[in-house]
Amino acid sequence: MDFLKPVMPYGIGIALVLVALWCLKQFLGESFKEFGKRFATWLAGGNRTLGRRRQKRYRKNLLQNTSKHPLGFLRDQTVEIDRIYVPLQVSYGGQRRDVYREIQGRSRVVILGSAGAGKSMLLKSSAYRWAKSRPEGSRLPVIVELHRYNEDGATLTGLTEEALARNGIRAAGAMLEKAMDSGKVSLLLDGLDEVSTSRRARAMQEIRTIAETYPSCQFIVTCRDATYDGGLAPTFENPVVIAAFDDAAMRRFLFLWFTDQEKTGSKIRKLVDRMMADLRSNPSVLRLARSPLLLTMMASLHTTDPGLGPSFMQSRAEFYREAIEHLLRRDFDLGRHESVASYRAGHKLLLLRRIALHVQGADDPHSDGRTISEPMALKLAKALLAELNMEAPHARPMFEEIVERSELLIPVDGARLQYEFPHLTLQEYLAAVELGDDPERLLALYRDNPTRWRETVKLWCAGVNRDCTRVITQIFGSNSEGPLLALECLAEAKKVDDAVAVRIVDHFQRRLGTRDSDSALIIAALGAVAGDAGPRGRAGFNFLRDTASSSNDDDRRTAAMQALAASRQPAAVKVLATLAVQYPAAHNALRSMGEQAVPELVALAATGSLTALDDIAAIRTPSAALGLCELIWTDSDVARRAAWRLGELIGSTDIDEEIRLAILDFPRNAPRLDWVWEPFDQGNVRAVMGRVAYLILDSSVNDAPTGRLSLDARLALPLASVATADEFRPDYFPNADPIIYTRIKMLIEEAAKHRRRVRPSTTFERVGTEVGGPLRLRGNLLEFNPNDTLPICIDFLTKAGATARTIKLWLSLPARAAVVLAAGAFLDGKPKRKMENEWRRINQKLVDDELVGTIGALLFVIALAIPVILGLSRSVSSLAGIWAWGPRFLHVLSIVPVALGALFLYVGGKGGKLGKAVARVDMPATAIAAVVFIVAASVIGVSTVGGWIGLAAALIAFFGSLLVGVTLFSISITLSGRLTHVFSEALRSARVQANAGASIIGKHRSAK
């Protein structure tokens, strides 16, 4: 037997490993093969579309390719999407909604919007945020530029593979098909309107086919609203139309833009206020500023040409002209022309116009309409140089100077073989300028391809300094879409015969209020005409005013009100305010006018109109917030509703700042709860929010706005706590409620099924109403998705006596914050501490309970694991006769319980009488075996260490480490139970959720 001694430790070690694997198998409830597959999947990057390395490369390239704002070229400093992007919205009946909520949960969406509305930016920003911090379970986004579909032989699948290749994933065909089969892809198809007319029907058919083939994937298509004809229905239904920027979005964008540029907050607010004042003073420019593209250009030009005086032009064409001229003369203005710029700005502009006209398809109607090859660009440059009496060798340097210095042409690929304009509208404008003296050719090109040349025709009318009557007349009678285009051209043209203008306007005034696909465009165009300061504008405004006031047709009257709002005329505010007393539709129109309507809406709200008050809140600007501040100092339903609305708005930084700096005149003796805002501000904001807090607690659920609210967590957390504490039944203990335990057990069982375990986790089985306590229950509530556990919290709060008003406060919080607060403060019954005092200390620097607990648990585990592992090794070696020590029975006690525990687990998982009998005692038996093993192995391990450093030192180190670990863990438990700490944790959770990046990219849903 002596020959076995050298190999016995290895044999015993292998046996122990096998026993451990059997224990793991029983705990997981799956075969080794299934576990191996799951482990391999985890190593490859989890349940992801790409492996870790490929995903990392894809995300890196996607970040690089989507991070830059397409109009960052307007400034020397590069602009990144994430720093200035303002989330877009959609509008339904005057109510604005977050575009992300409208799209993220849908798998088939068409996004519509005008030129420059931000459709492409929406896709890029969503992909950027995915790449920056991938949300768990989200699909893999792939942006496909549909103008590439114009290339010969192009297919949607091929373009998708090319898009992946451009972001570092080559030969992705098999991976892509597998990923789409399992629904792990979000295909973002940008620019359906950029597909040529001859190919668009085939493109839409392929989009429908591939969307039906892969029903679990997400497909999002963008298109200009004037171009889309519903050709993707019924596969894609109910298109989402991006709403123009409202005043709040404009202010937010300008604030981010100037913050990014100035890098300091000292001048930002003044710059934003001045620009907004300039915009409001000019209704025609204000209409233009609703476009994200044009607002970007306004901010850029404001930056490059600072100073006093009006800073805006009157039309889109003027903005494009000014921006392009600035880029071409920038080096000269900065004194760099001798070293880096050799060619005249006028010559470069001529070349850009020729290139734009060619790219637009004037020479080849079947081109992709977006790109030009370098040889073709050089050919056009040589032809121009010949006309300018310059040598042909200047062609390449001039072209490269345009690319490198102005960035009005940018390379599409790394090889720099293809180029395009940064934004399609710049290309359309330059093409329109090139055709400025050739209206006949413009009309011919439009007749051949109305979709592609539609925007160019409008820009031609806006940009040329000539009579547009003949062009508009020809357009009006050209095709079914011509009349609407003629009306839009009329709103932008500088000179048109009055008789023609009257005929076109009359045509659409008769159609006003008809329910068809063009109704929104007709309303916008009639509003633009009525916003003109000339006689034609005054006549249009009078017609809309009379129609809105006296028409018996509800649809026609509503459309007239919307057109009045679209005119942005100050007189329209007064007309609509008068009509709002009688017609609810006037409120929607007033709301869309933004800050212009605030004074009239405040006056209406002061008379008792809750609808007007809700309109003020929907405007969401600092002036709207100040309007609400005027209404909260009375004891009325309006004051209480205004308090709820202010509670939603105060989370905005600029609103907080505006209230802080404003001169407010309010009664000093009005009841307030200043302690609510005491940790955050001591001035105006504290007084206003103290009054808001008082009114909310003094209100009923009928005083609150209907629907889901999102109160600022700094307000909702203390108010929900105080209200619940006042209403809580003393005899109710949620931790002793068997129904609560049953619902949590159902969550655990559902999670066990999701993880493919044969039997549920035993965590809950060790928790009972007698031994579990609130701490264990709180841990279970925080373990799962807060959207699943929040209903449980709301249920026990309702049972505890919380009123409907108080429940509304809880539901106004982010789900995670509400669960943290409910589980931490109310799980063990009615709180006995003073809520106000605890809340006042919320900003004190608190010890992180999770950090302390983690350190304690880690110290405890290390202190226990070292002796146990050492003791087990010593036992194996001692039984093998290699490293003998102590009594043999102790070594047996350190090894045999492991085998017995595994045996109990194994037999307990089997069927039959024996399995059922053992299943009743497998957990207690396993627990006893584990205790015996740990004690025996620890004794052997500590004794072994004692032989090295002395027994006393070993015992001190062992028990000292265990004691410190237990102490730290106990401190962690105590800290986590402190109400102040619960408040801090809940507030932190609310801020984390508020700052989470939004994205239209939906969650992965497997095909069934």
Residue, then its C-alpha position, 0 to 999 in steps of 0.5 A: m500500500d505504500f506505493l499508493k501514498p504518493v498518488m492518494p492526495y491527487g485521487i482524493g483531490i479529484a474525488l472532492v472536485l467531482v463531488a463539488l461538481w455534483c453539488l454545483k449540478q444539483f444547485l443549478g438544476e441542469s446537466f453538465k452539458e447545459f451548464g457548459k454551454r451556458f458557461a461558454t456563452w458567458l465567456a463569449g460575451g454572455n447572451r450577446t450577438l457578438g463575442r466580447r472582442r468583436q463587440k468591443r471593436y464594433r462599439k469603439n467604431l460605432l462611437q467614433n462614427t456617430s459621436k460627431h455632430p454633422l454640423g460640427f464643421l460650423r465651428d473650429q471646435t468639434v461638437e459631439i452629439d452627447r454634449i448638445y443633443v436634445p431628445l426629440q418629441v412627438s405631438y398628439g392633439g397638442q400634447r407632447r410625448d417623449v419620442y423614445r417612449e413612443i418608439q422603444g417598445r415598438s418593433r416596426v416604426v416609420i419616423l417622419g419629419s421635415a428637412g432638418a427635423g433631426k431624424s438622422m440625429l435621432l438614430k445616431s444619438s441612440a446608436y451612440r448611447w448604446a455604444k457608450s453604455r449598452p443597456e442590458g438586453s438591448r438589441l444590436p443597432v445597425i445604421v443603414e443609409l438608404h441612399r446607398y440603395n441607389e447603387d446597382g445591385a444593392t440589397l438591404t441585406g448587403l447594405t446591412e453587412e456593409a454597415l457592420a463592416r464599416n464599423g469593424i465587423r467583416a464577413a458578418g453574413a452568418m452572424l447577422e442571419k443568426a442574430m436576426d433570427s433570434g431578434k437581436v438586431s435593431l435595423l435603423l434605416d435612414g433616409l427612405d426619401e433619398v432612394s430614387t423614385s425608380r428604386r423606391a418601390r423595390a426598396m419598400q418591398e424589400i423592407r416589408t419582406i425582411a421585416e416580415t421574415y424576422p418578426s422579432c427584430q426591430f426595424i426603424v425607417t426615417c423619411r421626410d414627411a412630404t415624401y412618405d406615401g404610406g408605402l410600408a403599410p400594413t407592415f409598418e403602421n401608425p408613423v411617428v411624426i417628430a414635432a418641431f422644437d418647442d421653447a423648452a427644447m430650444r432653450r435646452f439646446l442653446f444652453l448645451w451649445f453655449t456650455d460646450q463652447e464657453k466651458t463656463g457658466s458665467k455667460i451662458r444664461k445671458l446668451v440664451d436669454r438674448m437669443m430667445a428674446d431675438l427669436r420671439s421678436n421676429p415670428s418668421v425667424l422663430r418658426l425657422a428656429r423650431s428646426p434643430l438643423l436651423l437652430t444649430m446654424m443660428a447658434s453657430l453663426h451667433t458664435t462666429d459673429p458676436g455682438l449687439g444687434p439682430s443676429f438672424m436672417q429671414s429665411r432658410a436660404e439666407f442661413y445656408r448662404e451665410a454658413i457656407e460663405h463663413l466656412l469658405r472665408r474662415d481662413f481669411d478671416l483668421g489670417r491663415h489664408e497665406s499658409v493654408a488657403s490658396y483659392r478664392a472663396g468665390h471660386k470654391l463656391l462655384l465648384l461646390r454649386r456644380i458638384a451639388l447639382h451633379v450629386q443631386g442628379a441633374d446629370d444622372p437621374h439614377s444616381d444615389g443622390r448623395t455621393i460623388s466620386e473623386p474622379m468626377a469631382l476633379k472632372l467638374a473642377k477642371a471644367l470650371l477652371a477652364e471657364l475661369n481661365m485657370e490651369a487644370p492642375h489646380a483642380r486637385p488642390m482646390f478640391e482638397e482645400i474644400v475638403e480639408r479647410s471648409e469641410l463642406l465635402i466629407p469623405v464617406d470611406g477611409a479610402r477617400l474615394q467617395y464624398e458627400f455633403p454633411h447634410l442633404t439640405l446644404q446640397e439641395y441649397l447649393a443645387a438651387v443656387e446653381l439653377g438660379d438663372d435657369p428656372e426652366r431646367l429646374l422645372a424639368l428636373y422637378r417633373d422628372n423626379p418630384t420627390r428628389w427635387r421638391e426641397t430644391v424648388k422651395l430653396w430656389c424660391a427662397g434664395v433667388n432674387r427674382d420673380c417666382t410667379r412662373v415657377i410657382t404657377q407651373i408647380f401648382g398645376s404639375n401633379s397631385e403634389g404640386p399645389l401643396l408645394a406651390l403653397e410652401c414655395l409661396a410662403e418662402a418666395k420673395k416676389v410673387d404675383d398677387a393674383v397667383a398668390v391669392r388663387i393658391v391661398d384660396h385653394f387651400q383655405r377652402r381645404l382647411g380642416t379636411r382630414d387627409s394626409d396633407s392636413a398638417l402640411i397645409i396648416a403649417a404653410l397657411g400659418a407661414v403665409a399668415g406670419d408674413a408682415g406684408p399685406r398678404g400675411r395680414a389678409g391670411f391672418n384675418f382669414l384664419r382669425d375669422t374662421a377660428s371665431s365663426s366657423n360652424d365646422d369643428d374641424r375647420r375651426t380647429a385647423a384655423m386655430q392651429a394655423l394661427a399658432a403656426s403664424r407665431q404672431p403676437a396677435a394670435v395669442k390674444v385671439l386664441a386666449t379669447l377662444a379658449v374660454q369656449y373651445p378646448a382646441a384653442h388650448n392646444a394651439l396656445r400650448s404650441m406657441g410656447e413662451q409667447a402664450v404664457p402671460e395670457l395663459v396665466a391670466l386665464a388660470a387666475t380666473g380658475s381655468l385648470t386647463a390653462l394651468d396645465d398648458i403653462a406647465a406643458i410649455r416647461t420653460p423658466s417663464a412658464a415656471l415663474g407664471l406658476c409661481e404667481l399662482i401658488w399663494t392662494d388657497s384654491d384648486v388652481a394653487r394646489r394644481a400649480a403646486w403639483r406642476l411646479g413639482e415636476l418642473i423644478g428638476s430643470t436646471d435653468i428653471d431652478e436658476e430662474i426662480r433663484l434669481a427672480i424677484l418674487d413678491f409673495p405673502r411671507n405669512a403663507p403656510r410653507l414646509d421649508w424643511v423640505w428644500e432646506p438641504f438644497d437651497q436657502g433662498n427663493v427656491r426654498a420658499v417656493m418649494g416649501r409652499v409647493a410642499y405644503l399645498i401638495l400635502d394639503s391637497s386631495v388626489n382630485d387636485a392633482p393632474t390626471g395621469r402619471l406624474s414625475l415629481d422631482a425626487r427632492l420633493a416627492l421623497p420627503l412628502a411621500s414619507v411624511a404622508t405615509a407616516d401620518e396615515f400608516r396603521p399602527d397594527y399593520f406590519p408588512n413583514a408579517d403579511p403572508i400575501i407579501y411573502t407569497r408574491i415575492k415567492m412567485l417572483i423568485e420562482e419566476a426568476a428560477k424558471h428564467r434561469r432554467r433551474v429545475r427547482p426554485s432558489t431556496t433563498f425564500e424557503r429560509v425566510g418565514t414570517e417568524v424568522g425572516g424579518p424586514l431585513r431579509l424581505r427588503g433584500n428580496l424586494l431590492e433583488f429584482n427588477p423594481n418595475d416588478t417589485l414596485p406593485i408589491c410595495i404599493d400594495f402593502l402601502t395601500k394596506a397600511g392606510a396610504t390614501a390615493r393622494t399619497i400613492k400618487l406621490w409614490l408613483s411619481l418617483p422612479a421605480r427604483a427610488a420608490v422601492v428603496l424608500a418603501a422597503g427601507a422605511f416602512l417594511d417593519g411597520k409605522p416608523k417611530r423616527k421624526m421624518e423631517n429631522e432625518w431628511r434635513r441630514i440627507n446631505q451629510k456625508l454618510v458612510d456607504d453601507e454597501l462598502v462597509g458590508t462588502i469589506g466585512a463580508l470579504l474579511f469574514v470569508i477570507a478569515l474563514a476560507i484560509p483555515v478551511i482550505l488549509g485544513l482540508s489540504r492537511s486532512v487529505s495529506s494526513l490521511a495519505g500519510i504525507w503530512a500527518w497531524g492530530p487525531r484521524f477522526l478530525h480529518v474524517l470529519s473534514i472530508v466525509p461531510v462534503a461527500l454526505g452533503a453531496l449525496f443528500l443533494y443528489v438523492g433529494g433531486k431524484g424521484g421515488k420514495l427515497g428521493k422524496a423522503v430525503a428531499r424533506v431533510d436534504m437542506p438541514a442535513t446539508a447544512i449540518a454537514a457544512v457546519v461540521f466540515i467548516v468547524a473540523a477544517s478550521v480547527i486543523g487549519v488554525s492548528t497548522v498555522g499555529g505551528w508556524i507562528g504560534l497557536a496564540a497568534a493564530l487564534i488571535a488572527f483567526f477570531g480577530s478577523l472573524l470578529v472584525g468582519v462580523t462587526l463591519f457587516s453588522i454596522s452595514i446592516t445598521l447603517s442600511g436601516r437608518l432612515t437618513h441613509v435610506f433617503s440618500e440611497a433613494l435619492r441616488s437611485a432617482r438621480v441615476q435613473a434620471n441621468a440614464g441615456a435614452s434610446i429608441i433601440g428596444k429590448h431583445r425579444s426572442a421569437k416564439 
